[in-house]
């Protein structure tokens, strides 16, 4: 059982939920993705690194392992996430601010990374430009977003089921960076140079359908908001429609994220 604090939103989406709820909902995918992402970005020991939109700290933890806690700074606009990240990584400097208003001097980081954040920024180009501003000359800015438009995200079975029940459902496929090539377009618009794109893939094992479904009832993000807005009968109908996407017993979900990196 999770106790939810007062709900605030990022770009109209609920993220001020208990960090444990987010971990159960998206952390099971974002944790393995963080390892892939930090490795692809080339973060090394001693690099000064900024984690933008850190959430409870999935990527922060990987950056601490690779660069050292004293070299990692994290930011997020959600108070519960900031509190969780500070608690988990007490040697990391964590600020409660949005990506578009980074409280740092120009050029002080070697890397600025944003995992699963660009599509929730109020202004993605400004957010990426701010990341570039605080990164040193020839330093690197990197970001990744699930392939929400290509139905290859962890959320794709959920949104597919929701659309089958109601074609008017507004999913996350139109969000910034969620379609092929768009993240690179945003990076170029933000002024990044030598922009490179890639796909990062993770596979997560689920013991059964109930373990997969329960986190959708915690009120996290657009999917959680959608479930919360349904009446009990509607939630049960959606639950059973989602069940049709998976076999009985254990199964795996493979998810793909678009990734981009560029120099300042």
C-alpha positions, 0 to 999 in steps of 0.5 A: 500500500502506497501513501500518495502526497498531494498531487502536483503535475509536470506538463499536466501529468502526475508525478508527485506520487510516493517514490515507491509507487514510481519504482514499481511502475516505471523503475523496473524498466528505467533501472536497466535502461539507466545502465545502458544509457550511461554506458552509451553516453560514455560517462567515466570515473571523475566526470562531472555529471548532471542528471536532469529529471532524476526522479527517485534516482534510477540513473543517479545511482548508475552515474554515482557508480560510474563517476563517483558521488562527489561528481554527480548533481541531480535535479527534478521538479517533484518534491517526493522524488527529490526527497527520495533521491537525497535519501538514497544518495546522501553524497549527491547534490540534489535540487528541486528545479525544472530542466528549463531553469537550471540553477548552475553557472555556464559550462561546469559539467562534462555531461548532462543527461536526461532519461525519460524526461524530455517528453515531460518538459514544459519546453523541451528545446529550452530544457535541452538548451539549458542542459547545453548551457551548463555543459562545458565546451565540447562536453556532451548532452544526452537524452532518451525517451521510450518509443511511444509512437512506435508501440515499443515502450513498456506502456505500449500494451496498456495504451493499445488495450485502452485504445481498443476500448476507446479510440478517443483515448489520448496516449503518450505517442504525440509527446516530444521525442517519442517518435523516430527522429524527433529527439534528434530534431529537438537536440539540433534545435537546442544548438547541439552539435555532432548529434548522434541517435541510437536505440536502447533496448531493455527486457524485463521479466514479470512473474505474472499479469497481476505483478505487471498490472498493479502499478498502473493503479498507483496513479503515476503518469498519464497511464495512472491518471487514465486508470484513476479517471475510470469508474470501477467497471471501466477499470476492470474492463481495461484490466481484462483487456490488458490481460489479453496482451500476455500469456498465462504465467511468467512473461517478458516485456522488451522495451526500446528507447530513442536516444540522442547525444550531442556536443556543445 
